[in-house]
Amino acid sequence: MALSPRLEFRQSQNLTLTPQLMQSIRLLQLSHLELNDFVDAELLRNPILEREEGGPDEHEPAEAPEKRTEMSAYEDTVAQGERIKDADQIAEGYDTSVDNVFPDAGQEHGRAAGPDRNGTFEGGEAPDLDQYIASRPRLSDHLEAQAHMLLRTPADRLIAQHLIDGINEAGYLVVELEAIAELLGAELADVEAVLEAMQSCDPVGVFARDVAECLSIQLRERDRLDPIMQKLIANLPLLAEHNMPALLKAVGCDREDLSDMLAELKLLDPRPGLAFDSGPVEAVVPDVFVRAGPDGGWQIELNTEVLPRVLVNRVYYASVSKKTRDAAEKTFLTDCLNTANWLTKSLDQRAQTITKVAAEIVRQQDGFLTHGVAHLKPMTLKTVAEAIDMHESTVSRVTSNKYMATPRGLYEMKYFFTTAIASATGGGDHSAEAVRHRIKQLIDAEPANDILSDDTIAEMLRKEQGIDVARRTVAKYREGMNIPSSVIRRRQKKDFDAAARKLAPVERM
């Protein structure tokens, strides 16, 4: 067959994503904080957009008739020009002093930010209460102040500043001393000397490079770092494994001395830097509320407090478009109008999509909301997408960074999507989260003289619950919940029973 060039027509269909469509898809996966930041940026760029301000009739509850009557009488008094009694007149009517009637009122002189006797503030506005909230000191500022007192030369202070910049929020030094010495062109011995001086700073234990050094610094400050305690600090892995026989042999002491030393270790702080402010902590705010309905079902409601509300100011657009002087200005206004219309529609579509996905999640996880995590059903993105006639990627974006407040607590929407584990009896599949919950229940209920191994747990789940799960799956779920192995749990419970028997005679006395 000879090869030769030729012309031919082909007809095909493809989907081209416009920039606005791509932006709409991106809005779905934004959290409410990110969405508000995006809307604020659009409000600055687009003069046609404005934020919707709800009036008192829409968002404020109606005042009680008694309050309305009282306020009306007050307004009538002011309108008629009658003078409202001040604090002195009110106190005189009770035949007492102003301080007894208004104990929180400041003195007439020497008061900077309090209300006057008429209850008003200087300037007409009350100060922001956030101005009076005490802020927690930062760890870096606290250490810098101590460095200026401990170190005398500018070179040492410069090294100390780099050491302070190299600690994490827990107070541990996470940079190598060699790197600091190379960066500053200093001797390694000088850096080590500055580090030793800074390790005496408050809080005790900062600038440590590992947990053992952090505990050693605190014990040295208490004058308790003797050779026996040093051996205990050097064998912390054995302590973490609760391998008491090996720990007793390594330290070279009896059980009573070891118990006393462990009690001293419990008084120490392995993360001393956390006592200082490391930054603002953002509270998780739910995007969707799920409440029990009067008919026995569930009510789904969006949290409108965190959703931005914007409007298109068409009156402003009409007035400005008449005064355009050239084509560039007209094009700019047209683009602003199109962007404003797109944003309002996209926000509305985003709210509807979130509500639709949340309603389907609640419908499929009714057992979890009614009875708890043991009744959580296996559910995938495809299951929800097919039920509401959407694409899986859309459901994935909607459930990202979104939280749902339920009668069972506050959960991320992704929490409800779990893999399925087959049933050993041929019944319905089990949720992986429900299996984790059952494993934890079995381990919590195990007696000290009969610790359950992973094989035993897998066999019990298969026989009692009808859950076909392998031993390695049980081990993976157990490690994911930070539950130690059966060997370590056996040592822990033996040590606990021994401590209980030791304290039993004291309690009887």
C-alpha positions in Angstrom: 0.0 0.0 0.0 1.5 3.3 -1.1 1.7 6.2 1.3 0.6 9.6 -0.1 -0.7 12.9 1.4 -4.4 13.5 1.2 -7.1 15.9 2.6 -10.1 14.6 4.5 -12.7 16.0 6.9 -13.3 14.7 10.4 -16.1 15.7 12.8 -15.5 15.4 16.5 -16.8 16.8 19.8 -14.6 18.2 22.6 -15.2 20.2 25.7 -13.4 23.5 26.0 -13.2 25.0 29.5 -13.5 28.8 29.4 -11.6 30.8 32.1 -14.9 31.6 33.9 -15.9 27.9 33.9 -12.5 26.9 35.3 -12.9 29.6 38.0 -16.4 28.3 38.9 -15.0 24.8 39.3 -12.2 26.2 41.5 -14.8 28.0 43.7 -16.3 24.6 44.6 -13.3 23.4 46.5 -12.5 26.6 48.3 -13.2 26.7 52.1 -15.4 29.5 53.4 -12.3 31.4 54.5 -10.7 31.2 51.1 -14.0 32.0 49.4 -14.4 35.2 51.5 -10.8 36.3 50.6 -11.6 35.7 46.9 -14.8 37.7 47.1 -13.1 40.5 49.0 -10.5 40.7 46.2 -13.2 40.9 43.6 -15.0 43.6 45.5 -11.8 45.7 45.4 -11.3 45.1 41.6 -14.9 45.4 40.5 -16.8 48.7 41.1 -20.1 47.1 39.9 -20.0 44.5 42.8 -21.1 45.4 46.3 -21.6 43.4 49.4 -25.2 42.7 50.5 -26.0 44.3 53.8 -28.9 42.7 55.5 -31.4 45.1 57.2 -32.8 44.6 60.6 -36.1 43.2 59.2 -34.2 40.4 57.6 -31.5 39.3 60.0 -32.4 40.7 63.4 -35.2 39.3 65.5 -38.2 41.4 66.2 -38.0 43.3 69.4 -40.4 42.5 72.2 -43.4 44.8 72.6 -42.2 45.9 76.0 -38.8 46.9 74.7 -40.4 48.7 71.7 -42.7 50.7 74.1 -39.8 51.6 76.3 -37.7 52.7 73.4 -40.6 54.7 72.0 -41.0 56.5 75.3 -37.3 57.3 75.3 -37.4 58.6 71.8 -40.4 60.7 72.5 -38.7 62.2 75.5 -35.6 63.1 73.5 -37.8 64.5 70.7 -39.7 66.8 73.1 -36.4 68.2 74.3 -36.6 66.9 77.8 -33.3 66.3 79.6 -32.4 62.7 80.4 -31.3 62.3 84.0 -27.5 61.8 84.4 -25.8 59.6 86.9 -25.7 62.2 89.7 -29.5 62.8 89.5 -30.2 59.1 89.5 -28.0 58.6 92.6 -29.5 61.6 94.3 -33.0 60.0 93.8 -31.8 56.9 95.7 -30.1 59.1 98.4 -26.7 57.5 97.8 -23.5 58.0 95.9 -22.8 57.4 92.2 -20.3 54.7 93.1 -23.0 52.6 94.8 -25.4 52.9 91.9 -22.8 52.5 89.1 -19.9 50.6 90.7 -18.2 50.0 87.3 -18.2 53.7 86.4 -14.8 55.4 86.5 -14.0 58.6 88.2 -14.6 61.9 86.4 -10.9 62.5 86.2 -8.1 60.2 85.3 -10.4 58.0 83.1 -9.0 57.4 79.6 -11.4 55.1 77.8 -14.5 54.6 80.1 -18.0 56.0 79.6 -19.0 59.3 81.1 -21.8 59.8 83.5 -24.3 59.8 80.7 -23.1 56.4 79.5 -21.4 57.7 76.4 -17.7 57.4 75.3 -15.4 60.1 74.2 -15.7 60.5 70.5 -19.2 58.9 70.4 -18.0 55.3 69.9 -17.1 52.6 72.3 -13.6 51.1 72.0 -13.1 47.7 70.5 -13.1 45.0 73.2 -10.3 43.2 71.3 -8.0 46.0 72.3 -8.1 44.9 75.9 -7.4 41.2 75.3 -4.0 40.3 76.6 -1.8 38.6 73.9 0.4 35.7 74.8 4.2 36.4 74.3 6.0 34.8 71.5 8.8 32.3 72.2 11.2 34.1 69.9 10.7 37.5 71.6 11.1 35.9 75.1 14.4 34.2 74.1 15.8 37.3 72.4 15.3 39.3 75.6 17.2 36.7 77.6 19.9 36.5 75.0 20.7 40.3 75.4 21.2 39.7 79.1 23.2 36.4 78.9 25.6 37.3 76.0 27.9 40.3 75.9 29.5 40.4 72.5 27.6 41.2 69.3 29.1 38.1 67.6 27.5 35.8 70.3 24.2 37.6 70.0 24.2 37.1 66.3 24.8 33.4 66.7 22.0 33.3 69.3 19.7 35.0 66.9 20.3 32.3 64.3 19.8 29.6 67.0 16.4 31.2 67.9 15.4 31.3 64.3 16.2 27.6 64.1 13.8 26.3 66.8 10.4 25.0 66.1 7.2 25.7 68.0 7.9 23.0 70.6 11.3 24.6 71.4 13.6 22.1 69.7 16.6 23.1 67.6 16.0 21.8 64.1 19.1 23.2 62.4 22.6 21.8 62.4 25.3 23.7 64.3 27.7 23.2 61.4 25.3 25.0 59.1 25.1 28.0 61.4 28.9 28.1 61.8 29.4 27.9 58.0 26.8 30.6 57.3 28.3 33.0 59.8 31.9 32.1 59.2 32.3 31.3 62.9 34.1 28.5 64.7 32.0 25.5 65.7 33.2 25.7 69.2 31.8 29.3 69.5 28.4 28.1 68.3 28.4 25.3 70.8 29.3 27.7 73.6 26.5 30.0 72.7 24.1 27.0 72.5 25.1 25.9 76.0 24.4 29.4 77.3 21.1 29.6 75.6 20.0 26.2 76.9 19.8 27.8 80.4 17.0 30.1 79.2 13.5 30.0 80.3 11.5 27.8 79.6 13.9 25.1 80.7 14.5 22.6 78.0 14.5 24.9 75.0 17.2 24.5 72.3 17.3 20.7 72.9 17.9 18.6 69.8 15.9 15.6 70.9 13.7 14.5 73.7 16.5 12.9 75.7 18.5 16.2 75.7 15.3 18.2 76.6 14.7 16.0 79.7 18.4 16.1 80.6 18.4 19.9 80.6 15.4 20.0 82.9 16.8 17.3 85.2 20.2 19.2 85.4 18.3 22.4 86.4 16.7 20.4 89.2 20.1 18.9 90.2 18.7 15.4 89.5 20.8 14.3 86.6 22.8 11.6 88.4 24.5 8.6 86.6 21.5 6.4 87.2 19.1 9.0 85.7 21.5 9.4 82.8 21.2 5.7 82.1 17.4 5.9 82.2 17.4 8.9 79.7 19.8 6.9 77.4 17.3 4.0 77.3 14.1 5.9 76.5 13.2 3.5 73.6 12.9 0.7 76.2 10.6 2.9 78.3 8.5 3.6 75.2 8.2 -0.1 74.6 7.3 -0.7 78.3 10.0 -3.4 78.4 10.6 -3.1 82.1 12.8 -6.2 82.6 15.3 -4.9 79.9 15.0 -1.4 81.3 15.8 -2.6 84.9 18.8 -4.4 83.6 20.1 -1.5 81.5 19.7 1.1 84.3 20.9 -1.2 87.1 18.4 -0.5 89.8 15.5 -2.1 91.5 11.8 -1.6 90.7 11.2 0.8 93.5 14.0 3.2 92.4 12.8 2.9 88.8 9.3 3.8 89.8 10.5 6.9 91.6 12.6 8.0 88.6 9.7 7.5 86.3 7.5 9.6 88.5 10.1 12.4 88.2 10.1 12.1 84.4 6.3 12.6 84.4 6.8 16.0 86.0 8.9 17.2 83.1 7.7 19.0 80.0 8.9 17.3 76.7 7.6 20.3 74.7 8.5 23.4 76.6 8.0 25.8 73.7 4.2 25.1 73.5 3.6 27.4 76.5 4.1 30.4 74.2 2.0 31.7 71.4 2.8 30.1 68.1 0.2 31.9 66.0 -3.6 32.4 65.8 -5.7 29.2 66.0 -8.6 29.2 63.6 -11.7 27.5 64.9 -13.4 25.0 62.6 -16.7 26.5 61.4 -19.3 24.1 59.9 -20.5 24.8 56.4 -23.7 22.7 56.8 -25.9 22.0 59.8 -27.8 18.7 60.1 -30.7 18.8 62.6 -33.4 16.3 63.5 -36.7 17.2 61.8 -40.1 17.1 63.4 -41.2 14.3 61.1 -38.3 12.0 62.1 -36.1 12.9 59.2 -33.2 15.2 58.9 -33.1 18.9 58.0 -30.1 20.2 56.0 -29.3 23.9 56.3 -26.3 25.9 55.0 -24.4 28.1 57.4 -25.3 31.4 55.8 -23.1 33.3 58.4 -19.9 32.2 56.5 -21.2 32.6 53.0 -20.4 35.9 51.2 -23.4 37.7 49.8 -22.8 40.1 46.9 -25.1 42.1 44.6 -24.7 43.7 41.1 -25.2 47.4 41.4 -27.0 48.0 38.1 -28.0 51.6 39.0 -24.3 52.5 39.3 -23.5 50.7 36.0 -26.3 52.6 34.2 -25.2 56.0 35.5 -21.5 55.5 34.8 -22.0 53.8 31.3 -23.7 57.0 30.1 -20.6 59.0 30.9 -18.0 56.7 29.1 -15.6 58.7 26.9 -14.0 56.0 24.8 -14.2 52.3 23.8 -11.7 51.2 26.5 -13.9 52.6 29.3 -17.0 51.0 27.9 -15.2 47.6 27.5 -14.0 47.8 31.1 -17.5 48.4 32.4 -18.9 45.6 30.3 -16.3 43.2 31.6 -17.0 44.3 35.2 -20.7 43.7 34.7 -20.1 40.2 33.1 -17.8 39.3 36.0 -20.3 40.5 38.6 -23.1 38.5 37.0 -20.9 35.4 36.8 -19.8 35.7 40.4 -23.3 35.9 41.8 -24.5 33.0 39.7 -21.4 30.9 40.7 -21.9 31.6 44.4 -25.6 30.6 44.1 -24.7 27.4 42.2 -22.0 26.5 44.7 -24.5 26.8 47.6 -27.0 24.6 45.8 -24.4 22.0 44.9 -23.1 21.8 48.5 -26.7 21.4 49.8 -27.4 18.7 47.2 -24.3 16.7 48.1 -24.8 17.1 51.8 -28.4 15.9 51.5 -27.4 12.7 49.7 -24.6 12.0 52.3 -27.2 12.4 55.1 -29.6 10.1 53.3 -27.1 7.4 52.9 -25.6 7.7 56.4 -28.9 7.8 58.3 -27.8 4.9 60.4 -24.7 6.7 61.5 -26.7 9.8 62.5 -29.2 7.7 64.4 -27.1 5.0 66.1 -23.4 6.0 65.8 -20.2 5.1 64.1 -20.8 1.4 64.3 -23.6 1.9 61.7 -21.5 3.9 59.2 -22.0 2.5 55.8 -19.3 2.2 53.1 -19.7 5.0 50.6 -17.6 6.2 47.7 -17.6 9.4 45.6 -19.1 7.4 42.7 -22.0 6.3 44.8 -23.0 9.8 45.7 -22.2 11.1 42.2 -24.5 8.6 40.5 -27.3 9.3 43.0 -27.4 13.1 42.4 -26.4 12.9 38.7 -23.1 14.6 39.0 -19.5 13.8 38.1 -17.2 12.3 40.8 -14.7 15.2 40.5 -17.5 17.6 41.3 -18.4 15.7 44.5 -14.7 15.5 45.4 -14.4 19.3 45.1 -17.6 20.0 47.0 -16.5 17.8 50.0 -13.0 19.2 50.2 -12.4 21.5 53.1 -16.1 21.4 54.1 -17.4 20.5 57.5 -20.8 19.2 58.6 -22.3 19.8 62.1 -24.4 16.8 63.1 -26.0 15.6 66.3 -23.0 13.2 66.5 -20.4 16.0 66.3 -18.6 18.0 63.8 -17.1 16.0 60.9 -15.4 16.8 57.7 -17.5 15.7 54.7 -14.6 13.4 53.6 -15.1 11.4 56.8 -18.2 9.8 55.5 -16.5 8.3 52.4 -14.9 5.0 53.5 -13.9 1.9 51.7 -16.0 -1.3 52.0 -14.9 -4.5 53.7 -16.6 -7.6 52.5 -18.9 -9.6 54.8 -18.0 -13.1 55.8 -21.6 -14.2 55.9 -22.6 -12.8 52.4 -24.5 -9.9 53.8 -23.9 -6.2 53.3 -20.4 -4.7 53.3 -18.9 -3.0 56.3 -17.4 0.5 56.5 -13.7 0.7 57.2 -14.4 3.3 59.9 -16.9 1.1 61.6 -14.3 -1.8 61.6 -11.8 0.6 63.2 -14.3 1.5 65.9 -15.0 -2.2 66.6 -11.3 -3.0 66.8 -10.8 -0.2 69.4 -13.8 -1.5 71.4 -12.3 -5.0 71.5 -8.9 -3.8 72.6 -10.3 -1.5 75.3 -12.3 -4.4 76.7 -9.5 -6.9 76.7 -8.4 -8.2 80.2 -4.8 -7.9 81.4 -4.4 -11.7 81.5 -5.8 -12.2 77.9 -4.3 -9.6 75.5 -5.7 -10.0 72.0 -3.3 -10.4 69.1 -4.0 -9.2 65.6 -4.8 -12.7 64.5 -7.3 -13.2 67.4 -9.0 -9.8 66.6 -9.4 -10.8 63.0 -10.9 -14.2 64.0 -13.3 -12.5 66.4 -14.4 -10.0 63.8 -15.0 -12.8 61.4 -17.0 -15.0 63.7 -18.9 -12.5 65.9 -19.4 -9.6 63.4 -19.2 -11.4 60.1 -16.4 -9.1 58.9 -13.9 -10.7 56.6 -10.7 -8.9 57.4 -7.1 -10.1 57.3 -4.6 -9.8 60.1 -2.4 -7.3 58.3 -5.5 -5.1 57.8 -6.2 -5.2 61.6 -2.6 -4.3 62.2 -2.8 -1.3 59.8 -6.0 0.0 61.4 -4.5 -0.5 64.9 -1.3 1.4 64.0 -3.4 4.1 62.4 -5.2 4.7 65.8 -1.8 4.8 67.6 -2.6 1.6 69.5 0.6 -0.4 70.4 1.0 -4.1 69.6 -0.2 -6.9 71.9 3.3 -7.3 73.3 3.6 -3.7 74.5 0.0 -3.7 75.7 0.7 -6.8 77.8 3.6 -5.0 79.4 1.6 -1.9 80.0 -1.2 -3.7 81.7 1.1 -5.8 83.9 2.9 -2.6 85.0 -0.5 -1.0 85.8 -1.6 -4.0 87.8 1.7 -4.0 89.7 1.3 -0.3 90.5 -2.3 -0.9 91.7 -1.2 -3.8 94.0 1.5 -1.5 95.4 -0.9 1.3 96.2 -3.6 -1.1 97.6 -2.2 -1.3 101.2 -1.9 2.5 101.3 -5.5 3.0 100.3 -6.7 0.6 103.0 -4.8 2.6 105.7 
